Each structure stands twice: as structure tokens, then as C-alpha cells.
Amino acid sequence: DAGIPYHDGVGQRDFHSLRKTFVTLLIKNGADIKSVQTLARHADPMMTLKCYAQVQDTQLTSVINLLDPPSSH
């Protein structure tokens, strides 16, 4: 209705894209899932995790690096 294009060649822009960003940033910055679920007004935390939380490559790298602890030399 506001004339904002849904697709712009780079990606899509809509209300749910903003919600995904909101949820993803909260989780990335350490918020617990119950709080994020409540703020997103979801009835089920699995919806929050499955549909709205996104994992970024840098997060995956950090998690993989947990398997290789720093040497104690």
C-alpha cells in the first residue's frame, strides 16, 4: 500500500523480513529463546526458531572453532 517494492533486486522487504532480523539479532546477541518468543508474540518457541531465527556463516565458524580449543603452550 505504501508503494515499497516487495523485491528490489537485492532481496525482499516486508514486515516478516524485519521480524526475522529482529529475532536473529536478539538470539545472536544472547537473548534467551523464551524472551525472544514473547517479544515476537509467538505461541510456540519452535516457530520462533524454525521460521524467524537465521544462522549466519560467522556464527557457524565460531561454533566449529569451539572444537579446536586454543593450545595451552
All heavy atoms as a GROMACS GRO file, in nm:
protein
  566
    1ASP      N    1   0.081  -0.120   0.000
    1ASP     CA    2   0.000   0.000   0.000
    1ASP      C    3   0.085   0.127   0.000
    1ASP      O    4   0.042   0.229  -0.050
    1ASP     CB    5  -0.093   0.001   0.121
    1ASP     CG    6  -0.202  -0.106   0.112
    1ASP    OD1    7  -0.225  -0.158   0.000
    1ASP    OD2    8  -0.261  -0.138   0.215
    2ALA      N    9   0.206   0.117   0.059
    2ALA     CA   10   0.292   0.235   0.068
    2ALA      C   11   0.375   0.254  -0.058
    2ALA      O   12   0.448   0.351  -0.070
    2ALA     CB   13   0.383   0.223   0.189
    3GLY      N   14   0.365   0.159  -0.152
    3GLY     CA   15   0.442   0.172  -0.275
    3GLY      C   16   0.584   0.123  -0.265
    3GLY      O   17   0.666   0.147  -0.352
    4ILE      N   18   0.619   0.054  -0.157
    4ILE     CA   19   0.753  -0.002  -0.141
    4ILE      C   20   0.757  -0.135  -0.215
    4ILE      O   21   0.676  -0.223  -0.188
    4ILE     CB   22   0.786  -0.022   0.008
    4ILE    CG1   23   0.782   0.112   0.082
    4ILE    CG2   24   0.923  -0.089   0.024
    4ILE    CD1   25   0.788   0.099   0.232
    5PRO      N   26   0.851  -0.151  -0.310
    5PRO     CA   27   0.854  -0.276  -0.385
    5PRO      C   28   0.889  -0.395  -0.295
    5PRO      O   29   0.974  -0.383  -0.207
    5PRO     CB   30   0.964  -0.253  -0.490
    5PRO     CG   31   1.045  -0.140  -0.439
    5PRO     CD   32   0.956  -0.059  -0.350
    6TYR      N   33   0.822  -0.507  -0.319
    6TYR     CA   34   0.846  -0.628  -0.240
    6TYR      C   35   0.984  -0.684  -0.270
    6TYR      O   36   1.058  -0.720  -0.181
    6TYR     CB   37   0.738  -0.731  -0.270
    6TYR     CG   38   0.746  -0.855  -0.187
    6TYR    CD1   39   0.721  -0.851  -0.050
    6TYR    CD2   40   0.780  -0.977  -0.244
    6TYR    CE1   41   0.729  -0.964   0.028
    6TYR    CE2   42   0.788  -1.091  -0.166
    6TYR     CZ   43   0.762  -1.086  -0.030
    6TYR     OH   44   0.772  -1.198   0.046
    7HIS      N   45   1.022  -0.691  -0.398
    7HIS     CA   46   1.155  -0.734  -0.441
    7HIS      C   47   1.227  -0.615  -0.500
    7HIS      O   48   1.170  -0.538  -0.575
    7HIS     CB   49   1.145  -0.845  -0.547
    7HIS     CG   50   1.088  -0.972  -0.495
    7HIS    ND1   51   1.160  -1.062  -0.420
    7HIS    CD2   52   0.965  -1.026  -0.506
    7HIS    CE1   53   1.086  -1.165  -0.388
    7HIS    NE2   54   0.964  -1.145  -0.439
    8ASP      N   55   1.355  -0.602  -0.466
    8ASP     CA   56   1.430  -0.487  -0.517
    8ASP      C   57   1.556  -0.526  -0.592
    8ASP      O   58   1.642  -0.444  -0.616
    8ASP     CB   59   1.463  -0.390  -0.404
    8ASP     CG   60   1.560  -0.449  -0.303
    8ASP    OD1   61   1.599  -0.566  -0.317
    8ASP    OD2   62   1.597  -0.376  -0.209
    9GLY      N   63   1.571  -0.652  -0.627
    9GLY     CA   64   1.691  -0.697  -0.696
    9GLY      C   65   1.798  -0.747  -0.601
    9GLY      O   66   1.885  -0.824  -0.638
   10VAL      N   67   1.796  -0.702  -0.477
   10VAL     CA   68   1.891  -0.746  -0.375
   10VAL      C   69   1.824  -0.849  -0.284
   10VAL      O   70   1.886  -0.943  -0.238
   10VAL     CB   71   1.942  -0.627  -0.291
   10VAL    CG1   72   2.034  -0.673  -0.180
   10VAL    CG2   73   2.010  -0.526  -0.380
   11GLY      N   74   1.699  -0.832  -0.260
   11GLY     CA   75   1.624  -0.920  -0.171
   11GLY      C   76   1.481  -0.873  -0.163
   11GLY      O   77   1.434  -0.798  -0.246
   12GLN      N   78   1.414  -0.919  -0.060
   12GLN     CA   79   1.276  -0.877  -0.042
   12GLN      C   80   1.263  -0.794   0.084
   12GLN      O   81   1.343  -0.807   0.176
   12GLN     CB   82   1.182  -0.996  -0.036
   12GLN     CG   83   1.203  -1.086   0.083
   12GLN     CD   84   1.119  -1.211   0.075
   12GLN    OE1   85   1.105  -1.269  -0.031
   12GLN    NE2   86   1.064  -1.252   0.186
   13ARG      N   87   1.163  -0.708   0.085
   13ARG     CA   88   1.140  -0.621   0.200
   13ARG      C   89   0.993  -0.630   0.237
   13ARG      O   90   0.906  -0.597   0.157
   13ARG     CB   91   1.175  -0.478   0.166
   13ARG     CG   92   1.320  -0.459   0.134
   13ARG     CD   93   1.351  -0.317   0.104
   13ARG     NE   94   1.492  -0.307   0.073
   13ARG     CZ   95   1.544  -0.212   0.002
   13ARG    NH1   96   1.469  -0.117  -0.047
   13ARG    NH2   97   1.672  -0.209  -0.022
   14ASP      N   98   0.971  -0.673   0.357
   14ASP     CA   99   0.835  -0.678   0.407
   14ASP      C  100   0.840  -0.688   0.559
   14ASP      O  101   0.947  -0.694   0.618
   14ASP     CB  102   0.755  -0.794   0.345
   14ASP     CG  103   0.808  -0.931   0.381
   14ASP    OD1  104   0.905  -0.941   0.459
   14ASP    OD2  105   0.754  -1.029   0.331
   15PHE      N  106   0.724  -0.689   0.620
   15PHE     CA  107   0.717  -0.693   0.765
   15PHE      C  108   0.787  -0.815   0.822
   15PHE      O  109   0.858  -0.807   0.922
   15PHE     CB  110   0.570  -0.690   0.807
   15PHE     CG  111   0.551  -0.694   0.956
   15PHE    CD1  112   0.583  -0.585   1.034
   15PHE    CD2  113   0.503  -0.808   1.018
   15PHE    CE1  114   0.567  -0.587   1.171
   15PHE    CE2  115   0.486  -0.812   1.156
   15PHE     CZ  116   0.518  -0.701   1.232
   16HIS      N  117   0.771  -0.931   0.757
   16HIS     CA  118   0.833  -1.052   0.810
   16HIS      C  119   0.985  -1.050   0.798
   16HIS      O  120   1.055  -1.108   0.880
   16HIS     CB  121   0.771  -1.176   0.744
   16HIS     CG  122   0.636  -1.206   0.800
   16HIS    ND1  123   0.521  -1.157   0.744
   16HIS    CD2  124   0.598  -1.274   0.910
   16HIS    CE1  125   0.418  -1.196   0.816
   16HIS    NE2  126   0.462  -1.266   0.917
   17SER      N  127   1.036  -0.980   0.699
   17SER     CA  128   1.182  -0.963   0.690
   17SER      C  129   1.234  -0.887   0.810
   17SER      O  130   1.339  -0.920   0.866
   17SER     CB  131   1.220  -0.889   0.561
   17SER     OG  132   1.185  -0.964   0.449
   18LEU      N  133   1.160  -0.784   0.852
   18LEU     CA  134   1.201  -0.709   0.971
   18LEU      C  135   1.192  -0.795   1.096
   18LEU      O  136   1.278  -0.788   1.184
   18LEU     CB  137   1.113  -0.584   0.987
   18LEU     CG  138   1.129  -0.478   0.880
   18LEU    CD1  139   1.026  -0.367   0.899
   18LEU    CD2  140   1.270  -0.422   0.881
   19ARG      N  141   1.090  -0.879   1.104
   19ARG     CA  142   1.076  -0.970   1.219
   19ARG      C  143   1.190  -1.070   1.224
   19ARG      O  144   1.243  -1.101   1.330
   19ARG     CB  145   0.941  -1.042   1.216
   19ARG     CG  146   0.824  -0.952   1.251
   19ARG     CD  147   0.690  -1.022   1.232
   19ARG     NE  148   0.672  -1.138   1.315
   19ARG     CZ  149   0.617  -1.138   1.437
   19ARG    NH1  150   0.574  -1.025   1.488
   19ARG    NH2  151   0.602  -1.249   1.505
   20LYS      N  152   1.230  -1.121   1.106
   20LYS     CA  153   1.342  -1.215   1.100
   20LYS      C  154   1.470  -1.148   1.150
   20LYS      O  155   1.546  -1.207   1.226
   20LYS     CB  156   1.363  -1.268   0.959
   20LYS     CG  157   1.269  -1.377   0.920
   20LYS     CD  158   1.307  -1.434   0.785
   20LYS     CE  159   1.224  -1.557   0.758
   20LYS     NZ  160   1.271  -1.628   0.639
   21THR      N  161   1.493  -1.026   1.107
   21THR     CA  162   1.611  -0.952   1.151
   21THR      C  163   1.606  -0.928   1.301
   21THR      O  164   1.706  -0.950   1.372
   21THR     CB  165   1.621  -0.817   1.076
   21THR    OG1  166   1.631  -0.844   0.936
   21THR    CG2  167   1.742  -0.737   1.123
   22PHE      N  168   1.493  -0.888   1.352
   22PHE     CA  169   1.474  -0.863   1.495
   22PHE      C  170   1.505  -0.988   1.576
   22PHE      O  171   1.586  -0.986   1.670
   22PHE     CB  172   1.330  -0.818   1.517
   22PHE     CG  173   1.289  -0.794   1.660
   22PHE    CD1  174   1.342  -0.689   1.733
   22PHE    CD2  175   1.195  -0.876   1.720
   22PHE    CE1  176   1.303  -0.667   1.864
   22PHE    CE2  177   1.155  -0.854   1.851
   22PHE     CZ  178   1.209  -0.749   1.923
   23VAL      N  179   1.444  -1.100   1.539
   23VAL     CA  180   1.463  -1.226   1.612
   23VAL      C  181   1.608  -1.272   1.600
   23VAL      O  182   1.671  -1.311   1.699
   23VAL     CB  183   1.365  -1.334   1.560
   23VAL    CG1  184   1.404  -1.472   1.608
   23VAL    CG2  185   1.223  -1.300   1.603
   24THR      N  186   1.663  -1.268   1.480
   24THR     CA  187   1.800  -1.314   1.458
   24THR      C  188   1.900  -1.234   1.540
   24THR      O  189   1.989  -1.291   1.604
   24THR     CB  190   1.835  -1.306   1.308
   24THR    OG1  191   1.747  -1.394   1.236
   24THR    CG2  192   1.978  -1.348   1.281
   25LEU      N  193   1.884  -1.102   1.543
   25LEU     CA  194   1.976  -1.018   1.620
   25LEU      C  195   1.963  -1.041   1.770
   25LEU      O  196   2.064  -1.042   1.842
   25LEU     CB  197   1.955  -0.870   1.587
   25LEU     CG  198   2.003  -0.828   1.449
   25LEU    CD1  199   1.962  -0.684   1.421
   25LEU    CD2  200   2.153  -0.846   1.435
   26LEU      N  201   1.842  -1.061   1.818
   26LEU     CA  202   1.824  -1.089   1.961
   26LEU      C  203   1.895  -1.218   2.000
   26LEU      O  204   1.970  -1.222   2.098
   26LEU     CB  205   1.675  -1.099   1.996
   26LEU     CG  206   1.599  -0.967   2.002
   26LEU    CD1  207   1.450  -0.994   2.017
   26LEU    CD2  208   1.649  -0.881   2.117
   27ILE      N  209   1.874  -1.323   1.923
   27ILE     CA  210   1.937  -1.452   1.953
   27ILE      C  211   2.089  -1.443   1.939
   27ILE      O  212   2.163  -1.492   2.024
   27ILE     CB  213   1.878  -1.564   1.866
   27ILE    CG1  214   1.732  -1.587   1.907
   27ILE    CG2  215   1.959  -1.692   1.877
   27ILE    CD1  216   1.655  -1.680   1.817
   28LYS      N  217   2.136  -1.379   1.833
   28LYS     CA  218   2.280  -1.363   1.811
   28LYS      C  219   2.347  -1.292   1.928
   28LYS      O  220   2.461  -1.320   1.963
   28LYS     CB  221   2.304  -1.286   1.682
   28LYS     CG  222   2.450  -1.265   1.650
   28LYS     CD  223   2.468  -1.186   1.523
   28LYS     CE  224   2.615  -1.158   1.499
   28LYS     NZ  225   2.637  -1.070   1.387
   29ASN      N  226   2.275  -1.199   1.990
   29ASN     CA  227   2.331  -1.121   2.099
   29ASN      C  228   2.304  -1.182   2.236
   29ASN      O  229   2.325  -1.116   2.338
   29ASN     CB  230   2.282  -0.977   2.091
   29ASN     CG  231   2.349  -0.903   1.977
   29ASN    OD1  232   2.469  -0.882   1.980
   29ASN    ND2  233   2.275  -0.867   1.875
   30GLY      N  234   2.257  -1.307   2.237
   30GLY     CA  235   2.250  -1.381   2.363
   30GLY      C  236   2.115  -1.384   2.432
   30GLY      O  237   2.106  -1.433   2.545
   31ALA      N  238   2.011  -1.334   2.370
   31ALA     CA  239   1.878  -1.337   2.434
   31ALA      C  240   1.830  -1.481   2.444
   31ALA      O  241   1.853  -1.561   2.353
   31ALA     CB  242   1.779  -1.253   2.355
   32ASP      N  243   1.762  -1.514   2.551
   32ASP     CA  244   1.708  -1.648   2.566
   32ASP      C  245   1.583  -1.663   2.479
   32ASP      O  246   1.513  -1.565   2.450
   32ASP     CB  247   1.675  -1.678   2.712
   32ASP     CG  248   1.566  -1.588   2.765
   32ASP    OD1  249   1.596  -1.473   2.803
   32ASP    OD2  250   1.449  -1.632   2.767
   33ILE      N  251   1.557  -1.786   2.436
   33ILE     CA  252   1.450  -1.810   2.339
   33ILE      C  253   1.313  -1.775   2.395
   33ILE      O  254   1.226  -1.728   2.322
   33ILE     CB  255   1.454  -1.955   2.285
   33ILE    CG1  256   1.356  -1.971   2.167
   33ILE    CG2  257   1.426  -2.056   2.393
   33ILE    CD1  258   1.381  -1.882   2.051
   34LYS      N  259   1.289  -1.793   2.524
   34LYS     CA  260   1.158  -1.760   2.582
   34LYS      C  261   1.132  -1.610   2.571
   34LYS      O  262   1.021  -1.568   2.537
   34LYS     CB  263   1.150  -1.807   2.728
   34LYS     CG  264   1.016  -1.785   2.791
   34LYS     CD  265   0.907  -1.864   2.721
   34LYS     CE  266   0.772  -1.843   2.788
   34LYS     NZ  267   0.663  -1.901   2.711
   35SER      N  268   1.232  -1.529   2.598
   35SER     CA  269   1.215  -1.384   2.586
   35SER      C  270   1.192  -1.343   2.441
   35SER      O  271   1.106  -1.260   2.413
   35SER     CB  272   1.338  -1.311   2.641
   35SER     OG  273   1.351  -1.334   2.779
   36VAL      N  274   1.268  -1.403   2.350
   36VAL     CA  275   1.253  -1.371   2.208
   36VAL      C  276   1.114  -1.413   2.160
   36VAL      O  277   1.045  -1.339   2.090
   36VAL     CB  278   1.363  -1.438   2.123
   36VAL    CG1  279   1.341  -1.412   1.975
   36VAL    CG2  280   1.500  -1.388   2.166
   37GLN      N  281   1.071  -1.532   2.200
   37GLN     CA  282   0.937  -1.581   2.165
   37GLN      C  283   0.831  -1.483   2.214
   37GLN      O  284   0.737  -1.449   2.141
   37GLN     CB  285   0.912  -1.718   2.227
   37GLN     CG  286   0.770  -1.766   2.213
   37GLN     CD  287   0.732  -1.872   2.316
   37GLN    OE1  288   0.815  -1.921   2.390
   37GLN    NE2  289   0.606  -1.906   2.321
   38THR      N  290   0.845  -1.437   2.336
   38THR     CA  291   0.747  -1.344   2.394
   38THR      C  292   0.746  -1.211   2.318
   38THR      O  293   0.640  -1.159   2.284
   38THR     CB  294   0.779  -1.320   2.543
   38THR    OG1  295   0.773  -1.447   2.611
   38THR    CG2  296   0.680  -1.225   2.607
   39LEU      N  297   0.865  -1.158   2.288
   39LEU     CA  298   0.873  -1.032   2.214
   39LEU      C  299   0.818  -1.045   2.072
   39LEU      O  300   0.756  -0.951   2.020
   39LEU     CB  301   1.018  -0.983   2.208
   39LEU     CG  302   1.073  -0.931   2.340
   39LEU    CD1  303   1.224  -0.911   2.330
   39LEU    CD2  304   1.004  -0.803   2.382
   40ALA      N  305   0.836  -1.162   2.010
   40ALA     CA  306   0.784  -1.185   1.876
   40ALA      C  307   0.635  -1.219   1.878
   40ALA      O  308   0.572  -1.226   1.774
   40ALA     CB  309   0.862  -1.297   1.807
   41ARG      N  310   0.582  -1.241   1.998
   41ARG     CA  311   0.441  -1.274   2.018
   41ARG      C  312   0.402  -1.405   1.949
   41ARG      O  313   0.295  -1.418   1.892
   41ARG     CB  314   0.353  -1.157   1.974
   41ARG     CG  315   0.382  -1.032   2.056
   41ARG     CD  316   0.308  -0.912   2.010
   41ARG     NE  317   0.164  -0.932   2.031
   41ARG     CZ  318   0.072  -0.851   1.985
   41ARG    NH1  319   0.105  -0.744   1.916
   41ARG    NH2  320  -0.055  -0.874   2.007
   42HIS      N  321   0.494  -1.502   1.958
   42HIS     CA  322   0.467  -1.635   1.904
   42HIS      C  323   0.415  -1.725   2.016
   42HIS      O  324   0.462  -1.718   2.129
   42HIS     CB  325   0.594  -1.698   1.846
   42HIS     CG  326   0.645  -1.629   1.725
   42HIS    ND1  327   0.778  -1.624   1.693
   42HIS    CD2  328   0.580  -1.561   1.627
   42HIS    CE1  329   0.793  -1.557   1.580
   42HIS    NE2  330   0.674  -1.517   1.539
   43ALA      N  331   0.320  -1.811   1.983
   43ALA     CA  332   0.265  -1.905   2.081
   43ALA      C  333   0.362  -2.020   2.109
   43ALA      O  334   0.361  -2.078   2.217
   43ALA     CB  335   0.132  -1.961   2.032
   44ASP      N  336   0.447  -2.050   2.013
   44ASP     CA  337   0.536  -2.167   2.022
   44ASP      C  338   0.680  -2.125   1.994
   44ASP      O  339   0.708  -2.064   1.890
   44ASP     CB  340   0.489  -2.270   1.919
   44ASP     CG  341   0.568  -2.398   1.919
   44ASP    OD1  342   0.663  -2.412   1.998
   44ASP    OD2  343   0.534  -2.486   1.837
   45PRO      N  344   0.774  -2.158   2.083
   45PRO     CA  345   0.913  -2.119   2.060
   45PRO      C  346   0.972  -2.186   1.935
   45PRO      O  347   1.065  -2.133   1.874
   45PRO     CB  348   0.987  -2.164   2.186
   45PRO     CG  349   0.898  -2.265   2.249
   45PRO     CD  350   0.759  -2.228   2.211
   46MET      N  351   0.917  -2.300   1.894
   46MET     CA  352   0.968  -2.366   1.773
   46MET      C  353   0.939  -2.280   1.649
   46MET      O  354   1.018  -2.280   1.556
   46MET     CB  355   0.909  -2.506   1.758
   46MET     CG  356   0.962  -2.605   1.861
   46MET     SD  357   1.143  -2.606   1.877
   46MET     CE  358   1.190  -2.666   1.716
   47MET      N  359   0.829  -2.209   1.649
   47MET     CA  360   0.802  -2.119   1.536
   47MET      C  361   0.908  -2.010   1.531
   47MET      O  362   0.958  -1.975   1.424
   47MET     CB  363   0.664  -2.055   1.546
   47MET     CG  364   0.639  -1.951   1.439
   47MET     SD  365   0.482  -1.869   1.455
   47MET     CE  366   0.405  -1.929   1.307
   48THR      N  367   0.943  -1.958   1.647
   48THR     CA  368   1.046  -1.854   1.654
   48THR      C  369   1.177  -1.906   1.597
   48THR      O  370   1.241  -1.840   1.516
   48THR     CB  371   1.066  -1.809   1.800
   48THR    OG1  372   0.940  -1.769   1.854
   48THR    CG2  373   1.164  -1.694   1.810
   49LEU      N  374   1.215  -2.028   1.638
   49LEU     CA  375   1.342  -2.084   1.593
   49LEU      C  376   1.338  -2.130   1.448
   49LEU      O  377   1.430  -2.104   1.372
   49LEU     CB  378   1.382  -2.201   1.683
   49LEU     CG  379   1.426  -2.162   1.823
   49LEU    CD1  380   1.444  -2.286   1.910
   49LEU    CD2  381   1.555  -2.082   1.819
   50LYS      N  382   1.232  -2.200   1.409
   50LYS     CA  383   1.227  -2.257   1.274
   50LYS      C  384   1.202  -2.153   1.166
   50LYS      O  385   1.258  -2.162   1.057
   50LYS     CB  386   1.116  -2.363   1.266
   50LYS     CG  387   1.152  -2.493   1.331
   50LYS     CD  388   1.038  -2.592   1.309
   50LYS     CE  389   1.072  -2.729   1.362
   50LYS     NZ  390   0.962  -2.824   1.335
   51CYS      N  391   1.117  -2.058   1.192
   51CYS     CA  392   1.074  -1.964   1.087
   51CYS      C  393   1.143  -1.829   1.090
   51CYS      O  394   1.148  -1.761   0.987
   51CYS     CB  395   0.923  -1.943   1.096
   51CYS     SG  396   0.827  -2.093   1.074
   52TYR      N  397   1.193  -1.787   1.204
   52TYR     CA  398   1.241  -1.650   1.215
   52TYR      C  399   1.389  -1.637   1.247
   52TYR      O  400   1.452  -1.539   1.207
   52TYR     CB  401   1.158  -1.572   1.318
   52TYR     CG  402   1.021  -1.542   1.265
   52TYR    CD1  403   0.916  -1.632   1.284
   52TYR    CD2  404   0.995  -1.428   1.191
   52TYR    CE1  405   0.790  -1.607   1.232
   52TYR    CE2  406   0.870  -1.402   1.139
   52TYR     CZ  407   0.768  -1.492   1.160
   52TYR     OH  408   0.644  -1.467   1.107
   53ALA      N  409   1.447  -1.731   1.320
   53ALA     CA  410   1.589  -1.722   1.355
   53ALA      C  411   1.673  -1.770   1.238
   53ALA      O  412   1.648  -1.877   1.183
   53ALA     CB  413   1.617  -1.805   1.479
   54GLN      N  414   1.770  -1.692   1.198
   54GLN     CA  415   1.859  -1.729   1.090
   54GLN      C  416   2.001  -1.740   1.144
   54GLN      O  417   2.041  -1.666   1.233
   54GLN     CB  418   1.854  -1.626   0.978
   54GLN     CG  419   1.717  -1.617   0.913
   54GLN     CD  420   1.713  -1.509   0.808
   54GLN    OE1  421   1.759  -1.398   0.829
   54GLN    NE2  422   1.655  -1.542   0.695
   55VAL      N  423   2.077  -1.833   1.090
   55VAL     CA  424   2.215  -1.853   1.129
   55VAL      C  425   2.304  -1.791   1.023
   55VAL      O  426   2.282  -1.810   0.904
   55VAL     CB  427   2.248  -2.003   1.145
   55VAL    CG1  428   2.394  -2.023   1.181
   55VAL    CG2  429   2.159  -2.066   1.251
   56GLN      N  430   2.403  -1.716   1.068
   56GLN     CA  431   2.496  -1.654   0.975
   56GLN      C  432   2.625  -1.734   0.970
   56GLN      O  433   2.661  -1.803   1.065
   56GLN     CB  434   2.522  -1.510   1.019
   56GLN     CG  435   2.394  -1.427   1.016
   56GLN     CD  436   2.412  -1.291   1.080
   56GLN    OE1  437   2.500  -1.270   1.163
   56GLN    NE2  438   2.327  -1.198   1.041
   57ASP      N  439   2.695  -1.725   0.858
   57ASP     CA  440   2.819  -1.801   0.839
   57ASP      C  441   2.920  -1.775   0.950
   57ASP      O  442   2.989  -1.866   0.994
   57ASP     CB  443   2.882  -1.770   0.704
   57ASP     CG  444   2.802  -1.827   0.588
   57ASP    OD1  445   2.718  -1.917   0.611
   57ASP    OD2  446   2.824  -1.783   0.474
   58THR      N  447   2.929  -1.652   0.997
   58THR     CA  448   3.025  -1.620   1.103
   58THR      C  449   2.991  -1.694   1.232
   58THR      O  450   3.080  -1.735   1.306
   58THR     CB  451   3.031  -1.469   1.130
   58THR    OG1  452   2.900  -1.421   1.158
   58THR    CG2  453   3.088  -1.395   1.011
   59GLN      N  454   2.862  -1.714   1.257
   59GLN     CA  455   2.820  -1.788   1.376
   59GLN      C  456   2.861  -1.934   1.363
   59GLN      O  457   2.908  -1.995   1.458
   59GLN     CB  458   2.670  -1.780   1.396
   59GLN     CG  459   2.622  -1.644   1.440
   59GLN     CD  460   2.471  -1.638   1.437
   59GLN    OE1  461   2.412  -1.616   1.332
   59GLN    NE2  462   2.409  -1.660   1.550
   60LEU      N  463   2.843  -1.991   1.244
   60LEU     CA  464   2.880  -2.131   1.221
   60LEU      C  465   3.030  -2.150   1.240
   60LEU      O  466   3.074  -2.247   1.299
   60LEU     CB  467   2.836  -2.176   1.083
   60LEU     CG  468   2.685  -2.179   1.059
   60LEU    CD1  469   2.655  -2.213   0.913
   60LEU    CD2  470   2.617  -2.277   1.152
   61THR      N  471   3.109  -2.055   1.190
   61THR     CA  472   3.254  -2.062   1.206
   61THR      C  473   3.291  -2.059   1.354
   61THR      O  474   3.375  -2.137   1.399
   61THR     CB  475   3.322  -1.946   1.132
   61THR    OG1  476   3.287  -1.954   0.993
   61THR    CG2  477   3.473  -1.950   1.146
   62SER      N  478   3.227  -1.971   1.431
   62SER     CA  479   3.255  -1.963   1.574
   62SER      C  480   3.222  -2.093   1.645
   62SER      O  481   3.295  -2.138   1.733
   62SER     CB  482   3.177  -1.848   1.638
   62SER     OG  483   3.218  -1.726   1.586
   63VAL      N  484   3.112  -2.156   1.607
   63VAL     CA  485   3.072  -2.281   1.670
   63VAL      C  486   3.170  -2.392   1.635
   63VAL      O  487   3.213  -2.469   1.722
   63VAL     CB  488   2.927  -2.320   1.629
   63VAL    CG1  489   2.893  -2.460   1.674
   63VAL    CG2  490   2.829  -2.220   1.687
   64ILE      N  491   3.210  -2.401   1.509
   64ILE     CA  492   3.308  -2.501   1.468
   64ILE      C  493   3.439  -2.481   1.541
   64ILE      O  494   3.504  -2.577   1.583
   64ILE     CB  495   3.330  -2.498   1.315
   64ILE    CG1  496   3.205  -2.546   1.243
   64ILE    CG2  497   3.451  -2.581   1.273
   64ILE    CD1  498   3.165  -2.689   1.270
   65ASN      N  499   3.479  -2.356   1.561
   65ASN     CA  500   3.605  -2.327   1.631
   65ASN      C  501   3.602  -2.372   1.776
   65ASN      O  502   3.708  -2.388   1.838
   65ASN     CB  503   3.639  -2.179   1.621
   65ASN     CG  504   3.685  -2.141   1.483
   65ASN    OD1  505   3.731  -2.224   1.406
   65ASN    ND2  506   3.670  -2.014   1.448
   66LEU      N  507   3.486  -2.396   1.832
   66LEU     CA  508   3.478  -2.449   1.968
   66LEU      C  509   3.540  -2.588   1.979
   66LEU      O  510   3.582  -2.630   2.086
   66LEU     CB  511   3.333  -2.455   2.015
   66LEU     CG  512   3.261  -2.321   2.034
   66LEU    CD1  513   3.114  -2.344   2.064
   66LEU    CD2  514   3.327  -2.240   2.143
   67LEU      N  515   3.547  -2.659   1.868
   67LEU     CA  516   3.605  -2.792   1.866
   67LEU      C  517   3.757  -2.789   1.870
   67LEU      O  518   3.822  -2.889   1.895
   67LEU     CB  519   3.560  -2.869   1.742
   67LEU     CG  520   3.412  -2.898   1.733
   67LEU    CD1  521   3.378  -2.960   1.598
   67LEU    CD2  522   3.369  -2.990   1.847
   68ASP      N  523   3.817  -2.675   1.843
   68ASP     CA  524   3.961  -2.660   1.840
   68ASP      C  525   4.004  -2.558   1.945
   68ASP      O  526   4.029  -2.443   1.913
   68ASP     CB  527   4.007  -2.616   1.701
   68ASP     CG  528   4.158  -2.617   1.687
   68ASP    OD1  529   4.225  -2.687   1.763
   68ASP    OD2  530   4.207  -2.546   1.599
   69PRO      N  531   4.007  -2.601   2.073
   69PRO     CA  532   4.041  -2.505   2.178
   69PRO      C  533   4.184  -2.454   2.161
   69PRO      O  534   4.269  -2.523   2.106
   69PRO     CB  535   4.027  -2.586   2.307
   69PRO     CG  536   4.036  -2.729   2.266
   69PRO     CD  537   3.991  -2.736   2.123
   70PRO      N  538   4.209  -2.332   2.207
   70PRO     CA  539   4.345  -2.277   2.198
   70PRO      C  540   4.443  -2.365   2.274
   70PRO      O  541   4.410  -2.423   2.377
   70PRO     CB  542   4.335  -2.139   2.261
   70PRO     CG  543   4.195  -2.119   2.302
   70PRO     CD  544   4.117  -2.243   2.273
   71SER      N  545   4.564  -2.376   2.222
   71SER     CA  546   4.665  -2.458   2.290
   71SER      C  547   4.709  -2.389   2.417
   71SER      O  548   4.703  -2.268   2.432
   71SER     CB  549   4.783  -2.482   2.198
   71SER     OG  550   4.847  -2.360   2.168
   72SER      N  551   4.756  -2.468   2.511
   72SER     CA  552   4.797  -2.412   2.641
   72SER      C  553   4.947  -2.386   2.645
   72SER      O  554   5.004  -2.372   2.750
   72SER     CB  555   4.758  -2.511   2.753
   72SER     OG  556   4.820  -2.636   2.730
   73HIS      N  557   5.011  -2.378   2.529
   73HIS     CA  558   5.157  -2.352   2.524
   73HIS      C  559   5.185  -2.210   2.558
   73HIS      O  560   5.135  -2.117   2.519
   73HIS     CB  561   5.214  -2.381   2.386
   73HIS     CG  562   5.187  -2.520   2.341
   73HIS    ND1  563   5.286  -2.615   2.338
   73HIS    CD2  564   5.076  -2.583   2.297
   73HIS    CE1  565   5.235  -2.728   2.292
   73HIS    NE2  566   5.106  -2.710   2.267
   0.00000   0.00000   0.00000
